[in-house]
Amino acid sequence: MAQFSGKASLIAGVLAAIGASLCCVGPLVLLALGIGGAWVGNLTAMEPYRPIFIGLTLLFLGLALRKLYWLPQVCKAGTPCVDPRTIKRQRLTFWVVAVLLLGLLAVPWFAPLFY
């Protein structure tokens, strides 16, 4: 099984979350921009795949969490990961991305409040 780096897991999680919320975020953004019409209703075609994308998002976030907190950090001398600020930055980035992704996943539950 291929190993994902922490960065690759975060990127994959972002893409999966976008896929999971595409059915609801897309029409909401278009409405916020003043773009409307009957065709906007067709953007819900991804709705049946939402559970799959949610699962992938949570899987990739879990892989990134595992990489950042539970696996021992192995660094060669002279590489950037030797600096403790690097891991702190990576962890901060993880939590910022995780909160944004979970917010993105929650949009379908809150979207009806806006339109």
Long-range contacts (C-beta under 8 A, 24 or more apart in sequence): 4-60, 4-63, 4-64, 4-67, 5-67, 6-64, 6-67, 6-68, 6-90, 6-94, 7-90, 9-60, 9-61, 9-63, 9-64, 9-67, 10-60, 10-61, 10-64, 10-93, 10-94, 10-97, 12-56, 12-60, 13-56, 13-57, 13-60, 13-61, 13-64, 13-97, 13-98, 13-101, 14-97, 14-101, 16-53, 16-54, 16-56, 16-57, 16-59, 16-60, 17-53, 17-54, 17-57, 17-101, 17-104, 17-105, 18-104, 19-46, 19-49, 19-53, 19-56, 20-50, 20-53, 20-54, 20-56, 20-57, 20-104, 20-105, 21-50, 21-53, 21-104, 21-105, 21-107, 21-108, 22-46, 23-47, 23-50, 23-108, 24-107, 24-108, 24-111, 25-104, 25-107, 25-111, 27-115, 28-107, 28-111, 28-114, 28-115, 31-114, 31-115, 32-114, 50-108, 54-105, 57-101, 57-105, 61-98, 61-101, 64-94, 65-94, 65-98, 68-94
